Amino acid sequence: MLSDICDFIHNYFVKNTVSGFFSIQNGNINIDDLEEGQRFRIYGSVLNDGVYTYHSTGITNDDDTKEADLADESFKGYIGYMAVPKQLLQIVENISDWVKANENAPTGVYSSESFGGYSYTLNNAVDAHGYSRNDWRSVFGSSLNAWRKIS
């Protein structure tokens, strides 16, 4: 979820970037200087682009809930050392909880669609940006604006 939110606000909170050749073997990557619990972004990989959390015992996924399933590979790319504000991490947790609670709500811009003679009905519950009012982007978008970057 953190990766989706960072993408939505165009801000990965990267404080330092290291470029070079990296190797992922057995779910571990050859990077140094990460602090316990620090998030980092892999960019330039064919199989593993994304946001992860470093722990001395292993690497977890972007929301730090399970072990990351990194595929073995060697690549030339970038590692971005992230410094995500604690306030944003609380909003990420709120968004994750909201998404779980509303996982069965319709989120598309279409309320119905058919094929053959093709017809569709637009969902009237769409915000000014085209997101369904049942989508986390519409519900939490304004609370994320403080961290949004214009790109």
C-alpha positions, 0 to 999 in steps of 0.5 A: 500500500505504501508504494501505491500511495507514494506513486499517487502523491509522486513522492517516495521520500528518497533522501539518498540514492545509490546507483550500481550493480546489485544482486538479489540472492535468496531474498536478500540484496547487497546494500549497506547502511540501512537502519533497522525498519528503514524503507527503501525503493528498488528502481531499475530491476526487471523483477523487483522494482518497488518499496521494501522495509529492511530488517536485520532478519530479512526484508519485508514488503512495502507495508511491513506485514510479511516477508518480501518475495524478492526474485533472484536477479542481478541488475544495474539500477538504483536503491533509494533510501527513504525517510517516510514521515511518521504522520504519513505512515499513520495515514497509510495504516488508516488507508489499509484498514479502510481498504480492508473494511470496504473491499467489496464496495464497487470502485470502478467508474462504470456501474454496469457494462455489457458486451455484444451490443456494447453498452455501459453505465457510468458510476455517478459516485465519481469525484472530480478527479475521476476516482470512485467515491468508494476508492481510497484515493477519493476518500484520503486524497486530500489528507495526502496533499501535504506530501504531494509533489508536482511532477 
